[in-house]
Each structure stands twice: as C-alpha cells, then as structure tokens.
C-alpha cells in the first residue's frame, strides 16, 4: 500500500499546475519582444483612457435636448446599431475568454483591458438604443449568423481574426459613416469614444495572431483560411440585407463596403508585416476578391444591372485592383 501511495504522489507532482507560473520565463526575442511591448501598452493605454459611459451619454443627451429622429431614420438606426449592440456583447464574451486562455502575460493584459472596454460599449449602446425606442431582440438574418460563428469558433486564432480583424473593422466603418452623415448628434459625438477603443483592440489580433499562425500545421492553416473566406462571404450577404437601411441614413452601400474593406485590408497588411511576409500576393488576391464582390453586389446608379454586365464590371475591377487599405480610425 505504501508503494502505491508513493507512486500516486510522484504522478501528482508531475501534473502541471493550472496557474501558468512559467509566463515570465518565456524569452522574448525579435518580433515576439516588440509584440509583447505593444500588447502591454494596450492594457496601460486602456487604463489611462477609460471614460464613464453613463456620464458621457447623459451629458450629450442634455447638450442636444434629447434624441429626435423621424420614424424611418429611427428604424434604420435601430436595425444597424442593434448589430453593434450584440456585436459588443460577443466581443465582451470573446475577450473575457481570451483573457482566461492566453498564456503570455502581455496578451492576457490586452484581452483583459478589451473585456473592460467591451462591457462599457455594450451597456452604453443599450442605453442609447433605448432612447430611440429599441427593444432588445435576436438579430435577424446573416448578421446574427456572423456573430454566432465567431462565438462558436473552435480555435483562438479564428476568434481573434473573426472579432479583431473582421468584425471590429466593420464596426469602425459604421461609426465613420454615421459621423459623416450627421444622422443624429448624440450618437455622432458618442462614437469617437468607441472608435478610439476599437482601434486599440485591433492590436491584440495583429500582434498575437502571428504567434498562433506559426504554430499551425498545414491542415489547421487551411481550416483557418477557409473560415476567414466564409466570414467574408457572410459579411457581403449581410451588407446586401441592410442595403435599404444604409440608403435611408444616406450611406451609399458601395461606399460602405469600400470603407469596410479598406479597413480590413489595413488590418491584414499590418498582420502581414508582423509575419514578415514579403510577398504582396496574398494582399493582392484579397483586394481582387473585395473588388469583385463590391462591384458585382452593389451596382451604382447608371450602371447596367443584368448579371452578365455586373460580372464583366466586377472582373474588370478585380483586375485593376481598385481596393486600397484605409486608416482604421479616421476620427
């Protein structure tokens, strides 16, 4: 019996601790060292730039004498920014999960900071939408499917790329277009606070994703890129579904898509730089795909709309590489 106890004791001693005591023992060299510093700055900048959501929203409502919108614009704003509301909740859940699962201290700090930001974004957007009569309800159509796929993704890499490098740039696009249209003054003055936080969040994906990608075998890498392609296709379908709401608020659908794709291209370019990818072929292929999708799916006034003409126009746009990266934040 004593021999069995001694054997079990040795097994227990060999089991790894649930606390990652070795997080300080990793040698950071080259890119890893720069990434660690960037991720650590994300946390400290988040601490320095925290804003009181209740106070800011209350001050803006008082400044503008409430929120006043005609009924068609109110419904369109509800449809578009309810996606932001539930997207913030999804980002909150994912960043909290990342904060629990990421091993490097700096990445964990960045994810923790983001979880705090997303919680604030969620409750403030809920309070704003309540002012324009929105009653929380499940997202219809493709927008809900996009968030669900990211939340159910089976790897950290997919969750990072889905949230930080695909959904966050689309959110930034909506923020930019809302401000440009001056659709509603309270919202327009509230959104720059969101934009500054969201641009900081992209850093986590850009800096930590290369570490995850380098650890993948070919099958895992293929699965990752297929996931990203499916997400892009869903985003295109979602924009088509929201075409009428964009038009009501004065957001030309093609312009919205162009702005969103430019922000995504910038995020991908930053990621390629971190991976030390010298070839521009992946970026060019992505630009061609963006060009084809936007011209085919969103014909403008004066353009022929039959399928064959749209196909020819889309192919020409893809060949000439019209899509260009744009700044993630324009505030």
ABEGO torsion letter per residue (X at the ends): XAAAAAAAAAAAAABBBABBAAAAABBBBEAAAAAAAAAAAAAAAAAAABBBAAAAAAAAAAAAGEBBBBAAAAAAAAAAAAAAAAAAAAAAAAAAAAAAABABAAAAAAAAAAAAAAAAAAAAAAAAAAAAGBBBBBBBEAAAAAAAAAAABABAAAAAAAAAAAAAAAAAAAAAAAAAAGABAAAAAAAAAAAAAAAAAAAAAAAAAAAAAAABBAAAAAAAAAAAAAAAAAAAAAAAAAAAAAAAAGBBAAAAAAAAAAAAAAAAAAAAAAAGBABAAAAAAAAAAAAAAAAAABBBBGBBABAAAAAAAAAAAAAAGABBBBBABAX
